[in-house]
Amino acid sequence: MIQDYIGFVVMFVVAAALGLILPILHQILGPRRPTQKKLMPYESGMDPIGSARDRFSVKFYLIAMFFIVFDIELIFMYPWAVQFRQMTEAYGAFPFIEMLVFVLILFVGYIYLYKKKGFEWE
């Protein structure tokens, strides 16, 4: 019984050791040539302008949440699509109807967002 988990324990110990040892080795052995340009923050190839403490619009967070919701939709659809044939053989048309209801609920949410102009970035 415990022999079944030895591989997992060894892998976990090696990963934890590497995660701790490699950053320490980098600090000890790595080259140190700091310059003003290297120490400056870097963002998408542009020099930083303004404060890092600027407030973002609520619209930014709403669009991020919309993306997550519609992205999770695909995460639920993939295993369903992989097992669709086996589910159809076992349960008939029920899995298909169930997914149609799921997509319909998401589509209603999408239409709601569209009508409320939730996808417009201003």
C-alpha positions in Angstrom: 0.0 0.0 0.0 2.6 2.5 1.0 4.8 1.4 -1.9 2.3 2.8 -4.3 3.0 6.3 -2.9 6.8 6.2 -2.9 7.1 7.6 -6.4 4.9 10.5 -5.5 6.8 11.2 -2.3 10.1 11.1 -4.1 8.8 13.5 -6.8 7.4 15.9 -4.2 10.7 15.9 -2.3 12.8 16.5 -5.4 10.5 19.3 -6.6 10.5 21.0 -3.2 14.3 20.7 -2.9 14.8 22.2 -6.4 12.3 24.9 -5.6 14.3 25.9 -2.5 17.9 25.2 -3.7 17.9 26.7 -7.2 16.9 30.3 -6.2 19.5 30.2 -3.4 22.2 29.0 -5.9 21.2 31.7 -8.3 21.7 34.4 -5.6 25.1 32.9 -4.6 26.5 32.0 -8.0 24.6 34.3 -10.4 26.2 37.4 -12.0 25.5 40.8 -10.4 25.8 43.7 -12.8 23.0 46.1 -11.7 22.6 49.2 -13.7 20.0 52.0 -13.5 18.3 50.6 -16.7 18.2 47.1 -15.4 16.7 48.1 -12.0 13.9 50.2 -13.7 10.5 48.6 -13.8 9.5 47.2 -17.3 6.0 47.0 -18.7 5.3 45.9 -22.2 8.4 47.5 -23.7 7.4 51.0 -22.5 8.9 53.2 -19.8 6.5 53.4 -16.7 4.6 56.6 -16.6 2.8 57.8 -13.5 2.3 56.1 -10.2 1.8 52.3 -9.7 -1.0 53.2 -7.3 -3.4 54.6 -10.0 -6.9 53.3 -9.7 -8.4 51.2 -12.4 -11.9 51.6 -13.6 -14.6 49.2 -12.4 -15.2 48.4 -16.1 -11.8 46.8 -16.2 -12.6 44.3 -13.5 -16.1 43.6 -14.9 -14.7 42.7 -18.3 -12.1 40.5 -16.6 -14.9 38.7 -14.7 -16.9 38.3 -17.9 -13.9 36.7 -19.6 -13.5 34.3 -16.7 -17.2 33.3 -16.7 -17.2 32.6 -20.5 -13.8 30.9 -20.3 -15.1 28.6 -17.6 -18.0 27.7 -19.9 -15.4 26.1 -22.2 -13.8 24.3 -19.3 -17.2 22.6 -18.6 -17.9 21.9 -22.2 -14.6 20.0 -23.0 -15.1 17.0 -20.8 -18.7 16.8 -21.8 -17.7 16.8 -25.5 -15.1 14.1 -24.9 -17.6 11.8 -23.1 -20.6 12.7 -25.3 -20.8 9.4 -27.2 -20.7 7.3 -24.0 -23.2 9.5 -22.2 -25.6 9.4 -25.2 -25.4 5.6 -25.3 -26.1 5.4 -21.6 -28.7 8.2 -21.1 -30.1 8.9 -24.6 -30.7 12.6 -25.5 -30.6 13.9 -21.9 -26.9 15.0 -21.9 -27.5 16.9 -25.1 -30.6 18.6 -23.7 -28.7 19.4 -20.5 -25.9 21.1 -22.4 -28.4 23.0 -24.5 -30.0 24.4 -21.3 -26.5 25.3 -20.0 -25.6 27.1 -23.2 -29.0 28.9 -23.3 -28.4 30.2 -19.7 -25.0 31.5 -20.8 -26.5 33.0 -23.9 -29.1 34.8 -21.9 -26.3 36.2 -19.7 -24.4 37.2 -22.9 -27.4 39.1 -24.3 -28.0 40.8 -20.9 -24.4 42.0 -20.9 -24.6 43.2 -24.5 -27.8 45.2 -23.8 -26.3 46.7 -20.7 -23.2 47.6 -22.8 -21.0 45.6 -20.5 -18.6 44.8 -23.3 -17.9 48.4 -24.2 -14.5 49.7 -23.0 -14.6 53.4 -22.4 
